[in-house]
Amino acid sequence: MQVAVIGTGYVGLVSGACLADLGHTVVCVDVDAGKIEALERGIIPIYEPGLEELVSRNDEAGRLRFTTDLSAAVADAELVLIAVGTPARRSDGHADLTYVRSAVRAIASAVARPTIVVVKSTVPVGTGDDLEQIAAAINPQAGITFVSNPEFLREGSAIKDFMFPDRIIVGVEDEAARARMAELYAPLVSGGARIIFTSRRTAELTKYAANAFLALKISFINEIADLCEHVGGNVKDVAHGIGLDSRIGLQFLNAGPGFGGSCFPKDIQALVKTGHDYGSPLRLIETTITVNEQRKRAMARKILRACGNSVWGKRIAVLGLTFKPDTDDMREAPSITIVQTLVDNGAVVRGYDPVGMEQAKEVLPPIEYAGDPYEAVEGADAVVLVTEWNEFRTLDLDRIRQAMRGRAFIDLRNVFDQSVLEAAGFSYHGVGIAKRRAGPVIVEAAA
Protein backbone atom coordinates (compact mmCIF):
# COMPACT_ATOMS: atom_id res chain seq x y z
CA MET A 1 0.00 0.00 0.00
CA GLN A 2 0.95 3.64 -0.46
CA VAL A 3 1.09 5.20 3.02
CA ALA A 4 1.81 8.75 4.14
CA VAL A 5 2.79 9.36 7.77
CA ILE A 6 2.40 12.90 9.11
CA GLY A 7 4.97 13.53 11.85
CA THR A 8 8.45 12.06 12.26
CA GLY A 9 8.53 12.02 16.05
CA TYR A 10 8.74 8.85 18.08
CA VAL A 11 5.48 7.26 16.92
CA GLY A 12 5.62 8.50 13.34
CA LEU A 13 9.17 7.48 12.59
CA VAL A 14 8.93 4.05 14.21
CA SER A 15 5.54 3.34 12.62
CA GLY A 16 6.66 4.53 9.20
CA ALA A 17 9.86 2.49 9.24
CA CYS A 18 8.06 -0.63 10.47
CA LEU A 19 5.30 -0.35 7.87
CA ALA A 20 7.95 0.00 5.18
CA ASP A 21 9.66 -3.11 6.52
CA LEU A 22 6.34 -4.94 6.12
CA GLY A 23 6.45 -4.12 2.41
CA HIS A 24 4.39 -0.95 2.18
CA THR A 25 5.65 2.15 0.41
CA VAL A 26 5.87 4.89 3.02
CA VAL A 27 6.60 8.60 2.89
CA CYS A 28 7.10 10.40 6.20
CA VAL A 29 6.20 14.08 6.34
CA ASP A 30 7.35 16.76 8.76
CA VAL A 31 7.25 20.57 8.79
CA ASP A 32 10.75 20.64 10.29
CA ALA A 33 13.00 20.91 7.24
CA GLY A 34 16.11 20.37 9.35
CA LYS A 35 14.79 17.08 10.70
CA ILE A 36 13.85 15.86 7.22
CA GLU A 37 17.25 16.79 5.85
CA ALA A 38 18.91 14.90 8.70
CA LEU A 39 16.74 11.83 8.12
CA GLU A 40 17.61 11.86 4.44
CA ARG A 41 21.26 11.70 5.50
CA GLY A 42 20.56 8.82 7.83
CA ILE A 43 20.67 10.82 11.07
CA ILE A 44 17.99 9.59 13.50
CA PRO A 45 16.64 12.31 15.85
CA ILE A 46 15.77 9.91 18.68
CA TYR A 47 17.48 7.00 20.37
CA GLU A 48 15.65 3.71 19.88
CA PRO A 49 17.49 0.38 19.63
CA GLY A 50 17.45 -0.92 16.05
CA LEU A 51 15.75 2.11 14.52
CA GLU A 52 18.76 3.44 12.63
CA GLU A 53 19.30 0.10 10.91
CA LEU A 54 15.59 -0.25 10.14
CA VAL A 55 15.37 3.20 8.55
CA SER A 56 18.56 2.67 6.56
CA ARG A 57 17.47 -0.72 5.22
CA ASN A 58 14.10 0.48 3.98
CA ASP A 59 15.48 3.74 2.63
CA GLU A 60 17.98 1.80 0.53
CA ALA A 61 15.19 -0.53 -0.63
CA GLY A 62 13.16 2.45 -1.85
CA ARG A 63 10.22 1.75 0.48
CA LEU A 64 10.81 4.68 2.84
CA ARG A 65 11.44 8.33 2.10
CA PHE A 66 11.09 11.69 3.81
CA THR A 67 9.67 15.04 2.73
CA THR A 68 8.28 18.37 3.87
CA ASP A 69 5.77 18.40 0.99
CA LEU A 70 2.55 17.20 2.60
CA SER A 71 0.39 17.87 -0.44
CA ALA A 72 2.48 15.62 -2.69
CA ALA A 73 2.74 12.93 -0.03
CA VAL A 74 -1.00 12.58 0.57
CA ALA A 75 -2.01 12.96 -3.07
CA ASP A 76 -1.00 9.39 -3.91
CA ALA A 77 -1.54 7.83 -0.50
CA GLU A 78 -4.11 5.11 0.08
CA LEU A 79 -3.85 5.74 3.82
CA VAL A 80 -2.69 8.84 5.67
CA LEU A 81 -1.48 8.32 9.24
CA ILE A 82 -1.40 11.21 11.70
CA ALA A 83 1.34 10.73 14.30
CA VAL A 84 1.94 14.18 15.71
CA GLY A 85 2.32 15.13 19.35
CA THR A 86 -0.55 15.78 21.76
CA PRO A 87 1.20 17.37 24.76
CA ALA A 88 -0.68 18.47 27.85
CA ARG A 89 -1.96 22.03 27.68
CA ARG A 90 -0.20 24.18 30.23
CA SER A 91 -3.41 25.98 31.12
CA ASP A 92 -5.60 23.05 32.17
CA GLY A 93 -3.90 19.69 31.52
CA HIS A 94 -6.14 18.74 28.59
CA ALA A 95 -4.52 17.15 25.55
CA ASP A 96 -3.40 19.90 23.17
CA LEU A 97 -4.78 18.97 19.75
CA THR A 98 -3.22 21.91 17.91
CA TYR A 99 -0.88 19.75 15.84
CA VAL A 100 -3.54 17.14 15.07
CA ARG A 101 -6.03 19.74 13.86
CA SER A 102 -3.35 21.51 11.84
CA ALA A 103 -2.48 18.23 10.13
CA VAL A 104 -6.15 17.56 9.33
CA ARG A 105 -6.59 21.01 7.82
CA ALA A 106 -3.52 20.50 5.65
CA ILE A 107 -4.69 17.05 4.54
CA ALA A 108 -8.21 18.24 3.77
CA SER A 109 -6.83 21.10 1.69
CA ALA A 110 -4.54 18.78 -0.26
CA VAL A 111 -6.64 15.74 -1.18
CA ALA A 112 -8.93 15.60 -4.17
CA ARG A 113 -10.51 12.17 -3.69
CA PRO A 114 -11.92 9.99 -0.89
CA THR A 115 -9.16 9.49 1.68
CA ILE A 116 -8.78 7.41 4.82
CA VAL A 117 -7.04 9.27 7.63
CA VAL A 118 -5.76 7.13 10.49
CA VAL A 119 -5.19 8.88 13.81
CA LYS A 120 -2.32 7.20 15.69
CA SER A 121 -1.78 10.20 17.95
CA THR A 122 -3.25 9.77 21.43
CA VAL A 123 -6.42 11.87 21.44
CA PRO A 124 -9.40 12.24 23.81
CA VAL A 125 -12.69 10.48 23.25
CA GLY A 126 -14.72 12.16 20.52
CA THR A 127 -11.76 13.68 18.69
CA GLY A 128 -12.49 11.68 15.54
CA ASP A 129 -15.95 13.23 15.37
CA ASP A 130 -14.50 16.72 15.68
CA LEU A 131 -11.88 16.05 13.01
CA GLU A 132 -14.55 14.86 10.59
CA GLN A 133 -16.34 18.20 10.99
CA ILE A 134 -13.11 20.14 10.42
CA ALA A 135 -12.31 18.19 7.25
CA ALA A 136 -15.86 18.42 5.90
CA ALA A 137 -15.92 22.17 6.37
CA ILE A 138 -12.69 22.56 4.37
CA ASN A 139 -13.26 19.97 1.64
CA PRO A 140 -16.76 18.44 1.67
CA GLN A 141 -16.26 16.76 -1.74
CA ALA A 142 -13.25 14.70 -0.67
CA GLY A 143 -15.17 12.36 1.61
CA ILE A 144 -12.46 11.95 4.21
CA THR A 145 -12.96 9.03 6.60
CA PHE A 146 -11.31 9.00 10.02
CA VAL A 147 -10.05 5.89 11.81
CA SER A 148 -8.65 5.61 15.33
CA ASN A 149 -5.62 3.33 15.55
CA PRO A 150 -3.82 4.09 18.83
CA GLU A 151 -0.22 3.02 19.27
CA PHE A 152 1.08 0.92 22.15
CA LEU A 153 4.80 1.37 21.66
CA ARG A 154 7.15 1.28 24.64
CA GLU A 155 10.26 3.40 24.33
CA GLY A 156 13.23 1.09 24.22
CA SER A 157 11.31 -1.78 22.62
CA ALA A 158 9.15 0.06 20.10
CA ILE A 159 10.15 -1.94 17.03
CA LYS A 160 9.42 -5.24 18.75
CA ASP A 161 6.10 -3.85 20.03
CA PHE A 162 5.09 -2.84 16.51
CA MET A 163 6.16 -6.05 14.81
CA PHE A 164 4.90 -8.39 17.53
CA PRO A 165 1.99 -6.52 19.12
CA ASP A 166 -0.14 -7.79 21.99
CA ARG A 167 -3.09 -6.47 19.99
CA ILE A 168 -3.92 -3.99 17.24
CA ILE A 169 -6.86 -1.74 18.09
CA VAL A 170 -8.76 -0.18 15.18
CA GLY A 171 -11.73 2.09 15.76
CA VAL A 172 -13.69 2.45 12.56
CA GLU A 173 -17.21 3.42 11.48
CA ASP A 174 -16.88 2.60 7.76
CA GLU A 175 -16.65 -0.85 6.16
CA ALA A 176 -14.36 0.27 3.35
CA ALA A 177 -11.98 1.78 5.86
CA ARG A 178 -12.12 -1.41 7.91
CA ALA A 179 -11.07 -3.44 4.88
CA ARG A 180 -8.15 -1.10 4.16
CA MET A 181 -6.93 -1.31 7.75
CA ALA A 182 -7.10 -5.10 7.60
CA GLU A 183 -4.96 -4.93 4.46
CA LEU A 184 -2.46 -2.60 6.14
CA TYR A 185 -1.86 -5.01 9.01
CA ALA A 186 -2.28 -8.25 7.07
CA PRO A 187 1.45 -9.13 7.32
CA LEU A 188 1.27 -8.88 11.12
CA VAL A 189 -2.01 -10.75 11.38
CA SER A 190 -0.64 -13.58 9.22
CA GLY A 191 2.20 -13.80 11.73
CA GLY A 192 -0.20 -14.27 14.63
CA ALA A 193 -1.07 -10.72 15.69
CA ARG A 194 -4.64 -10.10 16.82
CA ILE A 195 -6.55 -7.18 15.35
CA ILE A 196 -9.59 -5.91 17.24
CA PHE A 197 -12.13 -3.70 15.50
CA THR A 198 -14.21 -1.39 17.70
CA SER A 199 -16.11 1.84 17.42
CA ARG A 200 -13.91 4.89 16.99
CA ARG A 201 -14.70 6.30 20.43
CA THR A 202 -13.97 2.95 22.07
CA ALA A 203 -10.55 2.82 20.43
CA GLU A 204 -9.75 6.35 21.55
CA LEU A 205 -10.64 5.49 25.14
CA THR A 206 -8.80 2.15 25.10
CA LYS A 207 -5.44 3.86 24.70
CA TYR A 208 -5.99 6.11 27.71
CA ALA A 209 -7.44 3.30 29.81
CA ALA A 210 -4.40 1.07 29.12
CA ASN A 211 -1.90 3.72 30.17
CA ALA A 212 -3.93 4.68 33.23
CA PHE A 213 -4.10 1.08 34.43
CA LEU A 214 -0.36 0.55 34.01
CA ALA A 215 0.36 3.79 35.84
CA LEU A 216 -1.95 2.65 38.63
CA LYS A 217 -0.01 -0.64 38.95
CA ILE A 218 3.24 1.29 39.34
CA SER A 219 1.85 3.58 42.02
CA PHE A 220 0.25 0.60 43.79
CA ILE A 221 3.49 -1.33 44.11
CA ASN A 222 5.33 1.81 45.19
CA GLU A 223 2.91 2.25 48.09
CA ILE A 224 3.30 -1.42 48.99
CA ALA A 225 7.07 -0.85 48.93
CA ASP A 226 6.71 1.89 51.55
CA LEU A 227 4.70 -0.47 53.74
CA CYS A 228 7.32 -3.20 53.31
CA GLU A 229 10.01 -0.91 54.67
CA HIS A 230 7.93 -0.23 57.78
CA VAL A 231 6.87 -3.80 58.53
CA GLY A 232 10.05 -5.63 57.57
CA GLY A 233 8.97 -7.04 54.21
CA ASN A 234 10.60 -7.30 50.80
CA VAL A 235 8.64 -5.72 47.95
CA LYS A 236 10.41 -7.80 45.31
CA ASP A 237 9.08 -10.97 46.89
CA VAL A 238 5.62 -9.44 47.34
CA ALA A 239 5.55 -8.37 43.68
CA HIS A 240 6.63 -11.83 42.57
CA GLY A 241 4.06 -13.47 44.79
CA ILE A 242 1.15 -11.45 43.48
CA GLY A 243 2.46 -11.22 39.91
CA LEU A 244 2.34 -14.98 39.46
CA ASP A 245 -1.43 -14.68 39.75
CA SER A 246 -2.53 -14.73 36.10
CA ARG A 247 -5.18 -12.13 36.89
CA ILE A 248 -2.49 -9.66 37.93
CA GLY A 249 0.69 -10.42 35.97
CA LEU A 250 4.33 -9.58 36.70
CA GLN A 251 4.78 -6.54 34.48
CA PHE A 252 4.80 -3.01 35.94
CA LEU A 253 5.26 -4.31 39.47
CA ASN A 254 8.81 -3.08 39.94
CA ALA A 255 8.99 -0.59 42.80
CA GLY A 256 11.01 2.53 42.10
CA PRO A 257 11.05 6.32 41.97
CA GLY A 258 7.78 6.70 40.04
CA PHE A 259 6.82 6.83 36.37
CA GLY A 260 7.70 9.48 33.82
CA GLY A 261 8.16 9.73 30.07
CA SER A 262 6.20 11.17 27.21
CA CYS A 263 2.99 9.17 27.66
CA PHE A 264 1.86 8.23 31.16
CA PRO A 265 1.93 11.67 32.83
CA LYS A 266 0.13 13.56 30.07
CA ASP A 267 -2.26 10.76 29.11
CA ILE A 268 -3.62 10.05 32.57
CA GLN A 269 -3.97 13.79 33.19
CA ALA A 270 -5.96 14.09 29.96
CA LEU A 271 -8.14 11.12 30.98
CA VAL A 272 -8.91 12.77 34.32
CA LYS A 273 -9.91 15.96 32.51
CA THR A 274 -12.20 13.98 30.20
CA GLY A 275 -13.84 12.39 33.21
CA HIS A 276 -14.53 15.82 34.68
CA ASP A 277 -15.91 17.10 31.38
CA TYR A 278 -18.42 14.25 31.22
CA GLY A 279 -19.34 14.33 34.90
CA SER A 280 -17.69 10.96 35.55
CA PRO A 281 -14.70 11.60 37.83
CA LEU A 282 -11.91 9.04 37.90
CA ARG A 283 -10.86 9.08 41.54
CA LEU A 284 -8.37 6.20 41.33
CA ILE A 285 -6.53 7.90 38.48
CA GLU A 286 -6.56 11.25 40.24
CA THR A 287 -4.94 9.59 43.25
CA THR A 288 -2.40 7.85 41.01
CA ILE A 289 -1.22 11.24 39.76
CA THR A 290 -0.85 12.53 43.32
CA VAL A 291 0.96 9.40 44.52
CA ASN A 292 3.42 9.58 41.63
CA GLU A 293 4.33 13.21 42.23
CA GLN A 294 4.81 12.53 45.93
CA ARG A 295 6.91 9.51 45.05
CA LYS A 296 9.63 11.49 43.32
CA ARG A 297 10.00 13.82 46.29
CA ALA A 298 9.98 10.85 48.68
CA MET A 299 12.92 9.31 46.82
CA ALA A 300 14.85 12.55 47.23
CA ARG A 301 14.16 12.41 50.97
CA LYS A 302 15.34 8.77 51.03
CA ILE A 303 18.69 9.91 49.65
CA LEU A 304 18.94 12.64 52.25
CA ARG A 305 18.30 10.13 55.06
CA ALA A 306 20.89 7.75 53.65
CA CYS A 307 23.41 10.61 53.80
CA GLY A 308 22.75 11.40 57.45
CA ASN A 309 19.87 13.79 56.73
CA SER A 310 22.17 16.28 55.05
CA VAL A 311 23.94 16.42 51.69
CA TRP A 312 25.35 19.92 52.15
CA GLY A 313 28.79 19.97 50.55
CA LYS A 314 28.66 16.25 49.83
CA ARG A 315 29.38 14.75 46.43
CA ILE A 316 26.57 12.58 45.09
CA ALA A 317 26.92 10.38 41.99
CA VAL A 318 23.71 9.81 40.05
CA LEU A 319 23.70 6.84 37.66
CA GLY A 320 20.96 6.96 35.05
CA LEU A 321 19.08 10.14 34.13
CA THR A 322 16.49 9.18 31.50
CA PHE A 323 13.04 8.12 32.67
CA LYS A 324 13.75 4.51 31.67
CA PRO A 325 16.58 2.54 30.04
CA ASP A 326 17.09 2.21 26.27
CA THR A 327 15.85 5.73 25.52
CA ASP A 328 17.24 9.26 25.61
CA ASP A 329 13.88 10.67 26.74
CA MET A 330 14.06 12.98 29.77
CA ARG A 331 10.41 14.02 29.79
CA GLU A 332 9.01 13.83 33.34
CA ALA A 333 12.01 11.73 34.39
CA PRO A 334 12.20 11.12 38.17
CA SER A 335 15.84 12.21 38.02
CA ILE A 336 14.71 15.80 37.43
CA THR A 337 13.03 16.10 40.82
CA ILE A 338 15.72 14.07 42.56
CA VAL A 339 18.68 16.03 41.18
CA GLN A 340 16.98 19.38 41.72
CA THR A 341 16.30 18.49 45.37
CA LEU A 342 19.89 17.39 45.90
CA VAL A 343 21.24 20.61 44.38
CA ASP A 344 18.78 22.72 46.41
CA ASN A 345 20.11 21.03 49.55
CA GLY A 346 23.71 21.88 48.75
CA ALA A 347 24.96 18.67 47.15
CA VAL A 348 27.60 18.54 44.43
CA VAL A 349 26.02 16.22 41.85
CA ARG A 350 27.85 14.36 39.11
CA GLY A 351 25.61 12.46 36.71
CA TYR A 352 26.09 9.79 34.09
CA ASP A 353 23.72 8.27 31.54
CA PRO A 354 24.67 6.02 28.60
CA VAL A 355 22.75 8.04 25.98
CA GLY A 356 20.70 10.79 27.63
CA MET A 357 23.19 13.33 28.94
CA GLU A 358 22.74 15.90 26.18
CA GLN A 359 18.99 15.83 26.74
CA ALA A 360 19.53 15.94 30.51
CA LYS A 361 21.53 19.15 30.23
CA GLU A 362 18.44 20.88 28.86
CA VAL A 363 16.22 20.09 31.87
CA LEU A 364 18.47 19.51 34.88
CA PRO A 365 20.05 22.23 36.99
CA PRO A 366 23.77 22.81 36.36
CA ILE A 367 25.63 19.68 37.50
CA GLU A 368 28.81 17.85 36.57
CA TYR A 369 28.69 15.09 33.95
CA ALA A 370 30.94 12.06 33.75
CA GLY A 371 32.12 9.97 30.82
CA ASP A 372 31.41 6.66 32.52
CA PRO A 373 30.06 5.30 35.82
CA TYR A 374 33.49 5.05 37.42
CA GLU A 375 34.30 8.68 36.74
CA ALA A 376 30.88 9.59 38.15
CA VAL A 377 31.56 7.93 41.51
CA GLU A 378 35.11 9.24 41.96
CA GLY A 379 35.29 10.79 45.43
CA ALA A 380 31.52 10.45 45.95
CA ASP A 381 29.98 10.30 49.40
CA ALA A 382 27.01 8.39 47.98
CA VAL A 383 25.94 6.81 44.72
CA VAL A 384 22.30 6.83 43.59
CA LEU A 385 21.10 4.44 40.88
CA VAL A 386 18.04 6.06 39.27
CA THR A 387 17.67 4.32 35.89
CA GLU A 388 18.29 0.59 35.48
CA TRP A 389 20.46 0.56 32.36
CA ASN A 390 21.87 -2.92 31.73
CA GLU A 391 25.45 -1.68 31.91
CA PHE A 392 24.90 -0.80 35.57
CA ARG A 393 24.00 -4.40 36.38
CA THR A 394 27.57 -5.50 35.65
CA LEU A 395 29.43 -2.73 37.47
CA ASP A 396 32.69 -3.65 39.15
CA LEU A 397 31.50 -3.06 42.71
CA ASP A 398 34.97 -3.27 44.22
CA ARG A 399 36.18 -0.59 41.84
CA ILE A 400 33.15 1.56 42.65
CA ARG A 401 33.70 1.20 46.38
CA GLN A 402 37.40 2.03 46.15
CA ALA A 403 36.72 5.12 44.04
CA MET A 404 34.16 6.51 46.50
CA ARG A 405 34.83 8.52 49.63
CA GLY A 406 31.67 7.34 51.37
CA ARG A 407 29.86 4.02 51.22
CA ALA A 408 26.15 4.80 50.81
CA PHE A 409 24.59 3.07 47.78
CA ILE A 410 20.97 4.09 47.17
CA ASP A 411 19.48 1.66 44.65
CA LEU A 412 16.17 3.18 43.59
CA ARG A 413 15.49 0.34 41.11
CA ASN A 414 16.50 -2.63 43.29
CA VAL A 415 19.00 -3.72 40.66
CA PHE A 416 21.39 -5.20 43.21
CA ASP A 417 20.87 -7.74 45.94
CA GLN A 418 21.30 -6.29 49.41
CA SER A 419 23.71 -9.01 50.54
CA VAL A 420 25.93 -8.51 47.47
CA LEU A 421 26.30 -4.78 48.06
CA GLU A 422 26.87 -5.18 51.78
CA ALA A 423 29.52 -7.83 51.11
CA ALA A 424 31.23 -5.32 48.82
CA GLY A 425 31.39 -2.84 51.71
CA PHE A 426 28.45 -0.59 50.88
CA SER A 427 25.69 0.73 53.12
CA TYR A 428 22.70 -0.51 51.12
CA HIS A 429 19.46 1.45 50.70
CA GLY A 430 16.88 -0.18 48.44
CA VAL A 431 13.21 0.50 47.74
CA GLY A 432 10.69 -1.53 49.68
CA ILE A 433 13.39 -3.63 51.29
CA ALA A 434 13.63 -3.36 55.05
CA LYS A 435 16.97 -3.03 56.76
CA ARG A 436 18.28 -6.31 58.13
CA ARG A 437 17.29 -6.90 61.72
CA ALA A 438 19.94 -7.67 64.31
CA GLY A 439 18.05 -10.77 65.43
CA PRO A 440 14.76 -12.60 65.12
CA VAL A 441 11.53 -10.92 66.11
CA ILE A 442 9.82 -12.93 68.84
CA VAL A 443 6.09 -12.57 69.20
CA GLU A 444 4.79 -13.97 72.47
CA ALA A 445 1.54 -15.85 72.36
CA ALA A 446 -1.31 -14.43 74.37
CA ALA A 447 -1.82 -16.10 77.74
N, C-alpha and C positions, 0 to 999 in steps of 0.2 A: 504493500500500500504506500501511497504518497502521504507523508505525515509532516505537518509543520508544528513546531513546538515554540511557543512564545515564552521567552524567559530562559536564560542560561545560568540560573542560580543552581542551588543544590538539586532540587527536584527536577528542573528542566533539563539540566545537562546529563544527569544520571539516566533519566527516563529516555531522553533522545538517543543517547549512546546505546542503551540496552535495546531499544526498539530497532535501531539500525542493526545491531548484532543478531536480532531475530530475523533479519532479512528485509525489513521495510526500508524505504528510502526516506530519509529524515533530513529536514533543514531546520536548524535551531536559529531563532531570531532574538535579537536583543537591541535595545536602543543605545546601549553603551558601545560605541565604536571601538574604544580601546580594548574592551573585553573580547569583542569579536575578532579584532586583529590579532590579539594574543592567542586565541583559540585556533585561528588559522595557522599560526606558527607552532602549534602544539603545546602551548603554555596553558596549563589547567589552573583556574583561579581558586580552586578549593583543594583541600587534601582529603582524598578518599582512596583507600587501598584498591589498586587495580584500575582506577578510572583513566589514568593517563594512557595505559596500554590499550584499554577498550576504545577510547576515542581515536587513538592513532590507527588502530587496526581497521576501524570502519571508515575513517577518513581516507586511508589509502585504498580501500575497496570501493570507494565512490558512493557509499551508502549514507554518509554523514557529511554535512557541510554547514557553514555558519554564515549569517548575513544580518545586516541591519535593515534590509528592504522587506518589511512585513507584507506589503501589497503583493510583491512578486512571489513571496513564499506561500501565501494562502491562496493565491489564484489557482494553483495546480493541485492543491492539497485535497485529499479525500477526507482527512480528519485534521482538525486544528486543535492542538492541546494548549491550554493556558496553564502555565506553571510559574506564575509570578508571586512575589511575596505578599503576605497578608499580616503585617505586623500589628501589634496592639496599638490602638490610638492612645496618644499620651493623655488626652482629655478625659476619657472615660473607660478605657480598657477594652472597648469593642474592637473587633477585627476591622482594620483599615482596608477597605476594598478599593481604594483609589487606583491601584495598579491593575486590578482585575477589570474594573469598569473602563479604564483607559484602553486596555487591550481589546475589550469587546467593541468599543467605539471604532477603533482602528480596523478591526476585522470586518465589522458591518459596513464600513465605508469602502472596503477593498474588494469584497466578494461580489460576484455577479450571478451566482447560481446557488441553489440549495446547498447549504454547508452544515456539517456537524461539528459543533464546538464542544470539546471535552474539557471540563474544569477539573484539573488536578490540584489546584491551589486549595488550601483548607479554608472553607467559607461557611458562614453561619447558615442555619436552616432557612430556606426560602430564597437564597441568593439566586438560584437558577431561574426562579420566576421573575425576579427583578431584572436579570440580565436579558431575558427574552423580551421584556418590554423596552429596554434600552435599544436592543438590536432592531426590533420592529419599528421603532420610531425613526431610526436612521435609514434603514433599508428594508421596507416592508415586502419588496418583491423577492428578496433573496431567499426567504424561508429558512432562516437559521434555526437549527435545532440544538438545544443544550443538553448535555449529559454530565452527570456528576460521577467522577471516577477518582475518589480520594487515594492518595498515596500512603503507604505504610512502610516507608524506608527509614531504617535506623542508620544514623551517621556511623561510619566505621564498618558497616556491613551492607551498604545500600545496594550494591550490585547483586549480591547473593539474595537479598530480600526481593529484588525485582525479578530475578530469574527463577527463584524458587519460593514463590509467595505462599504464605499461609492461606490466603484467599485473595481474590480480586473482586472488589465491590464496584458494581456499575448501577448507578441510578438513572433510569431512562423512562421516558413517557411515550416513545415513538418506536414502532416495530422495525422500521428501516434502520434507525440508529442502533437499535439492539443488535441487528444482524451485522452491522459494520463493526461494532465493538467486539462481537464474538470472533469476527475475522481478524481483528487486530491482535487479539490474545490467543488465537488458535495455536500458535507454536508452544505457548506455555501450557495451555489446556491439554494438548496432546502429550505433554511431558508429565501430566499428573496434577497440574494446578487446578484449583476449584474456582470457578467464576460464579458469583452470586448476583443475580439481577434483582433490583428493588426499585421502589419509587425513588424519584430524584431527592426528595426531602429526607427520606430514610437514609440514603447514602450519605448525604451531607451530615446528618446527625451521627451516623456510625463512626465517622472519623473522630469527632470530638469525644464521643462516649468511650472509644477505645483508649485514647490518650488520658482521659480523666480517670479511668479505672486503673491504668498502670501507675499513674501518679499517686493515686490513693494507696496502692499496694506499697509503694516506696515509703510514703509517710507513715503507713501503718507499722511497717517493720522498724522504722526509725523510733517510733514511740515504744515499741516492744523492747528495742535495744536499751532505751533509757531505763525501763523497768528492770531489765536484766542486770544492769550495773548496780541497782539498788538492792536487789534481792539475792545476788550471787549467782545469776544464771549466765548462759553463753548464748548470745543471739544467733550465732552460726548454727548451733545445734537445734535451736528452736525453729529457725527458718527451714532447716533440712527436714525436721520432723513434721512440720505442717505442709511443706512443699511437696512431700511425697504423696500427699492426698491429691488424687487426680482432679478433684474439684477445685483445688487451689493452684497447684503447679509451682515449680521452683523458681521461675523467672521473676525478676523484679522484687526479690526478697533479700537483697544484699543491703544490710544497714550501711549508712555512710553519712556524708555531709549534706544530703538533700539533692534534689534534681535541678537541672538547669537546661541549657540548650535553646535551640531555636523554636521548638514545638511545644513542649509541655507547659511552660509558664504562660505563654500567650494564648494557647488553645483552651486551657481550662479556665482562664480568665474570661475569654470570649463566651464559653459555654455558660458560665455563671451569669454573665450579662444577658444572654439569650433567655435564661430561666427567669430573670427579673422582668424582662420585656413581656413575657407571656404569662406572668403571674404564677410561675411554677418554680419557686426558689429551690436551688440545689444545695442544701445545707452541708452535706458531706463534702462536696467539692469546695465549698467556701472554706470549710475547716481545713481541708488539705492545703489550700493556698497559705493559710495562716501558719499551719504546722511547718510547712517547708521554709517559709521566711524565718521563722524562729529557729529552725534547725541550723541554718548557716551561722547565725550569731552564737548559738549554743556550742558549735564546734570551735569557734574562736575562743570562747570562754574555757573550753576543755584544754586548749593549748596553753592558755594563761595559767590554769591550775597546774598543769604538768611542769610548768617553768617556775613553780613556787609563787604563783599568783602575781608575778610581775615579769615583763619582758623588757623593761626599760634598759636600754643599752646592750641588750643581749642580741646575739646573732642567731637568726632562725633560718634554716634551709627549708625551702618549700619545693617538694618534688611533685611535678604534675600541675599544670595550670588550666588546661582545657576542661570543659565540663565532663568529658568522658574520654577514654582512650581512642586512638585511631581516627582522630579528627583534629583540625586546628581551630574548631569553633569555640569562642570564648563567651558567647552570648549566655547571660545569666549563670555563668560558671560559679560554683561555690567558692572558688579561690578568690574571687573579687572581694566578697565580704570578708573572708578570712584574712587576706593580705592587708586590706584596708584597716581592719581592726588591729592587727599586729603593728602596723606603721603608726596608727593613732596612739598606740600605747608605748611608743618609743623603741620598738624593735628595729634592728637592722636586718632586712630581709634579702636573701639571695635566692632567686628562683631558677628552676630548670624545667623545661618541657621538651620532649623530643621533636615536636613540629610546631607548637603553638606560641613560641615566644614573641614573634613579630606581632601577632594579633594581641597578645597579652600586653604589650607595651602601649597599645592604644587605649586600654581600659583600666589597667592597674595604676596605682600611684607609683611615683618614681622608686624603683628598687634596683638592686644589682641582679645581673643575669649571668649564669654560668654556662660553660660549654658542654658540661657533662655532669652527672650526679655527684661525682667525687670532688669536682671543683666546687659544687654547690655547698657541700657539707664541710669544707675546709674551715676549721676553727669555729664551727657552729656549736652553740649551747644546746640546740635541739633541732631535730629534723622532723618535718611534717610531711607525710605522704598523703596527697590530696587526690590524685588521679592515678588509677591502677594500670598504667602502661605496662606491657609485658616485660620491658627491659628492667623495670624496677624489681620484678620478681626474682631476678637472678643476680641481684647486687652482691658484691663481695662485702659481707657484713663486717668482717674483721678490718678490712680497709676503711670502711665507713667509720667504724668505731675509733680507729687510730687517728683518723683525720679530724675528728670532732674534738671540741674542748669539753663539752658536756656529754651526757649520756641519755638524754630523754629522746625517745622515738615515739612520735604520735602517729599511729597508723589509722587514718580515717577511713580506710577501705578494707581493713582486716586482711591485708594481703599476706602478712606474716603470722606464723604461729607464735603465741606468747612465749612458749618454752624455748623456741629457737632464738628469739631476740634476747631473752634474758640470759641464755647460755653464752651469747656473744658479748655480754656485758652491758646491754642497754637497760634502761628503765622503760618498760613497755606500757603504752597507753593505747588500747584499742577502742572500738566502738561496740557497746553492748556486751563487753566481756569484763566481768568483775575481776578485781584484783585478787590474787591468790590469798587465801586465808592462812594464817599461821598454823592452824590446827583444825580438827573436825568440829563442826557445830553440833552440840549435844542438846537434844530437846527432851526434857523430862516428861514422862507420861503423867497425866493427871492422877492424883490419888483416888 
